[in-house]
Every structure is written in structure tokens, then in C-alpha cells.
Amino acid sequence: MRFRRSAAALVAVAALAAVLAGCGAGAQARPGETFTLRIGVIGSGNRLTGPVGYLHDEDALVPLLGGVGAVGAVEVFSFPNGPDLNQALVAGELDLATYGDTPALVARGAGQPTRLIAQAAVGLDAAIVAKKDGPGSLRELAGRRIATQTGSYMHRYLLGALADAAVEPEEVVHIYAADVEAALERGDVDAAAVPAANVEALREKGYPVIDSLAADHPLYRGTSATVVTEDFLAARPGFVAVWQAAQVEATRRAKADWDGYLAFAVEVGGFPGGIVRKTTLQEQLPDTPFTGEGLALLEGTKAFLVEQGFVRKDFAIGEWIAPGARG
């Protein structure tokens, strides 16, 4: 099975690990000093998503982070996928990243010095969508060309589902979720694993869904990971508690104003309101920084990535979690 082709992209950060430099975070914070918190996310438009993004959009995030005694502004940088974000982290261009669990685990397993401080989303869904008049089941993907976004939780789900079914495709190729429809329409690929919102958009256009993550492989559901660099954490050790409190408050406010939160999700995600309402679920937003379910899913994902060789060196999740982080 030609899965290892994608492994090079997933672990590319290892070659850069030695150049980590805590630009903007290396010096110990002094009383009265302010700094700009640099956050990396997956997406476009340099905007935070999820409850923390909703809070930031209301100009309420920075005041909550004022408990650090130094955060004066937040700057957001968008990346197309996890491996690209990891390279920015390892180069010292970011202080914090909030993205999918798979690239975060791969980076840590490659020796990138990060610490996990929260999981903002648990139980992320996806599905495998086929081209029209194409394969009608998971087993019919044998010998076919399949796309997914390399280094994502969809990638981990796709590989796990294929392995469970003992299906060997011709090739698994990297295509961004936004470009999947065109690839399916042209016949460049026979199927693709994409996130829930993209699934619904493609389903509405007549593309068949042949496998569902939540329904068929619930143990492979994705989670998010919020990490900081060790250099940043050493300079600002009080940051973990403050960020966790901000995330909890952001989730509380989002759930209290669910219609407002969905309107924000429509704006930042670019999908129609009906799709956003169907795929944005309150139960996927935990009320605490860590949950038993979230950590269990994280452990399962790590074990799979170690087995597949994507995580170079195994590590304990408990040792990855930052000191002082609470559940």
C-alpha cells in the first residue's frame, strides 16, 4: 500500500528541529511589557476559528489573555495544512498553534519541542466521497486513486479505514479539501476523504458518500490540539492557565449564543448556513481544556501513527501535556 509516500511530508519538520529559535518569546517577560501573541491555524484569511475565534471576533480574547500580564495583541497566521504550520513553529515564527491532532502528534514524535495545552474540539467528523458513477463502497477502493489532505485527521481516518478493510489502493495523493470537487469531476481521483462540511457540500451536488468516520469508525474521530513552543512556555509559564481559562469562557459564550456562533462560523468557514448548522455540533466543543474522551482519541491516533511509521519516536501523552495544564 503506497501510504509511505505521504510520510515524508508529515515528518519534514524533523529536519528543521535544530533551528528552533524563540523569536519574540525567548526573553523572560518584564512587568509592564506587552507582546503580540502569534497564533498559527489551518485555513485562510488569517482568522481564528472555533469558540476562541468567536471570542476574538468580539474583541474579547485579548482582554481575557491580559491575565498573563503581557499580551497586548494577537496576530493570526493561516496555513493550508499541518506540515506547513509545523515548519513555521519549528522556525520560531509562531508562539502557539491550534490545529488537528495528527500533525501535532507527528511534529512531537519528530522531536519538535512543543507542549500540549488544550483540545478545543473533540469528535471531529469526516467521510469518504466518491466520484459520480464511481466506487460504491470502501472495498471498491482497491486499486483506486484516493485523495485527502496530507497530515490531517482525515488522512489518519482514511488510512485506518482502508487498513481495517484490508483494502490496498493504487495511490493516496495529497489534495486540499477545497480542491477535491474539481479532482472528482475530472476523474483525477476516484474518491476523497474530506471534513464534514465539505462532505455535505459534495453530497448536495450528487457525489455519493461511501464511508463515514463517525458512523463507521468512531474510534478514529479527530480532535484538535493547541500547542505552544517550549521556548515560549519557559519565558511565560503562567500562560497555560490563562489560555485554558479563555478557551473555557469562549466555549461557554459560544454555547450561550449558539445562533451568533453559527453566524460567525458561516462567515469564517464560507459554507452555507444549512451546512454549518448541520455539521457544527455543541457536543464537539468540550467545556474543559481536556476530556477523557479527547485524550483517549488522541492516544488511539498516536498509536496508529506510531504503527504506520509517521511518528518516528513514541512518547507519552502525559509528558507532552504542559506543566500546570488541567482537565
N, C-alpha and C positions, 0 to 999 in steps of 0.2 A: 504494500500500500504506500503510495507516494506522499506520505504525510511529512516526511523529514525535510522536504523542500522548504516548507514554511518555518521550520525550526530556526534557520539562520536568521530570519528577520526577527523572530521572537527573542533571541538571545544576543542580538547585535550590541546591546548595551554593555555586555561584558568587556568588550574591547576598549570602552571609554571609561571604565570604572576608576582607573587610576587618575583621571583628570578632574575628579570632583573638586570643585572649589566653591566655598560658600559665599559667593558674591552677594553682598547686601545683608548677610546674616552671620558672618563669621565673628564679628566683634560682639562682646557682651553688651547688652542694652544698658544705656545710662539713663538715670532719672530725667524725665522731660524730653527724651529723644523720641522721635517718631520715625516710622519707616513704612514703606509700601510693601504689603504682603503680595507676593507674586504666586498666582494660582494657575495651574495647568489643568485643562479639561479637554474632553473629547467633543468635537462638534465644529461649529463655525461661528463667526461673528464675535468672538472673544466675549462670550457671555456665560455666566454660571447658570446651570440648570438645577432642577430639583428644588426642595424646600429652601436650601441655602441661597440658591439663585433668586427665588421668590422674595426672600428677605432682603437680598442685596438690591433687587429691583425697586423695593420700597424704601431704599436708603436707610435700612435698619441694621445692616450687617456690621458695618464699621463701628457704630456706637456700642454694639454688644462685644466686639473684639477689643474695645477700649480697656477691658479688664487686664489685658496684657500690659497696659501702661505705655504702649509704644505704637500700636497700629494706627496710622494716620490715613491710610488709603488702601484699596485693594485693586490690583491690576490683574486682569484675566487674559490668558493666552490659550487659544483653541488649537488643537492638533487633530489631524484626520484619523489617527489610530494610536493605540497604546505604545507600540515600539517607538514612534516618533516622540511621544511625550516623554518616554523613559530616557531618551537621549538628551532631552533638554534638562531633565532632572539631574542626570549624571554629570552634565556640563556645568551645573551650578547656576542655571538660568531661572530656576524656579525654587520656591521655598516649600510649596505644598502642591499636591496633585489629588484630584478626585476623579476616579475613572473605574474601569472594570477590574474585577478581581484577577483575571487571568494575566494581563500584562504586569500588574503589580507583583504577583507571585513570581513570575518569570524573572523580573528585574531583581527581586530579593535573592532568588536562587542563583543568579549570576554574580552575586556579590555586591550589588548596588546598596549602599548604606542608607536605607530608608527605615522608618518606623511607622507602623500602622496605628492610627489614632481613632478611626471610626469606620463604620459601614453605614452609609446613608440610605442604601436601598438593598432590600433582600427579596429574593424570589423573582428575579427578572426573567421574563418570558421571551421566547423566540420560536421560530418554526422553519421547516424546510419547504420552500415553494418551488414548484416545478414549472417548466415551460409548458405552454398550451400544447395539448396532444403529445405530451412527453411522458416520462415515467410516472406511474400511478401509485407507487409505494416505495418505502425505504429499500426493499430488496431489489427493486428495479433500477436502483442507482449503481449497481455493479457494472463496472466498465464505463461509467459515465463521467462527464466532466462537471464538477461541482464548485461553486464559488462561495466564499464567505470573507469576512473582514479579518485578516490575519491578526492574531494576538488578542482577539476579543472573546467574551464569554460565549458568543455564537460559534466561534471556532472550536472552543472546547466541547460545546454541546454536539456539534456536527461530528467531530472525531469520535466522541464517546458513543453516539448513536450508531454510527457506522460499525464501530468495533463490536458493539453488543449484538448487532445483526449479522456479524461476520461478512460484511459487505466490503469489497475492495473496489473503489472507484478507479477510473483511469487516472484522474488527477484532481487535486484540490487546489484551486487557484485563488489568489487574493483579488477581490473586487470590493470597493466601498459599497455600503448598503444603498446609498443614493444612486449608484450606477447599475444596480442589479437588473432593474426592469429592462433597460436597453440591451443588456447582455442576454437576457432570456428571450427577448423579442427577436434579436438577431440570430439566436441559436448558438451563440458563443459558448454557453454553458447549458447544461440540461436541468440544473436545479441550483438553489442557493439557500443558505441559512442566513436569515435576517432577523432583526429585532421585531417585537410585537407590532409596533405602529406601522412599520414597512410591510409586515405580513398582511395587515388589514387593508392597506392601500392597494397591494397587489391582488388580494382576494377580490376586492371590489371591481377590479379590471379583468377578472376571469381567470387568473392564474391559480391553479389548484394547490392546496396545502396538503402535503403528503405525510407530514410528521410534525408533532407539536411537542415542544420542550416540556411545558408544564403538565400536559395531559399524559404524555408517553414516557417522559424521562424526568420526573420531578426532582430526583437527586442531583441533576445536572443544572438546575436553575442557577442563574447568575446572581452575584452580589456586587455591590460597589466597594471600592476601597479608597479611603482617604489616608494619604501618607505624607509625612514630612521628611526632609533630609535630616540625617543625624547632626550635621553641622548646624543647621538652623535650630534644632531642638537643644543642642548644647548651649547655644547662645541665649535661647529664650525658653527655659524649662517650664515656665508657667503657662505656656501657650496651649498645651494639650487640654487642660481643664476648661480653659476659656472657649476653645473651639468646640469642644463637646457640648458645653452649655449652649452655645449659639446654635448648634445643629438641633438640639432638643427643642429649643424655643422656636426655631424655624419650622420644624415639623408640627409643633403644636399650633402655630399660627396658620400654616397651610391647611391643616385639617379643620380648623375652626372657620376658615373662609374657603371652603372647597371650590366653590364656583369661581372665586377670584384666582385661586391657584390654577384651576384648569384653564382659565383665560390666559394666564401667564404662560402655561405650558403650550398652548396653541401658538402664542406669539413667538416663543423662543424655539419651538420644535418645527414649526412650519407645516404641521399636518392639520387637516380639517377638524373641527370641534367634535364631530361624531366619533372619529377615530381616537382622538385624545381621550375623550370621556370613557371609551371602551377599554383602552389599554393603560390608562393611568389609574392605579389602584391604591387606595389608602393602606391596605394591608401590606403593601410592599415598602412602606415608609415606617421604619421602626421608631418607637418612642424613646429608645435609649441608644447610646452610641454603639453598643454591641448586644446581640441577642444570641441565645443558644442555637437557634435555627441558622442564623447567619454564619456563626463560627463553624457549625457542622458542615454547611455547604462549602465554606472556604477550605476546610480540611479535606473534603472529598475532591474538590478541584485540584488542590495541591498534590494529593496522592496520584491522581490521574496524570498530571503534568510531569511528575517525577517518573512515573512508569513509562511515559512516552518519550522521555528524554528532553523535554522542553525546559524543565527546571534542572539545572546542572547539578546543584548540590541541595539535598534535602535540608530542611530546617524546621524548628518547632514554631508553630504559630504563636504560642505564648511568649516566646522570646522575641518575636518580631513586634508584638504589641508594645507601644511606648510605655516607659515607666510612668505611673500615675494615671494611666488610662483606665476608665471604669466602664462597667457594663450598663 
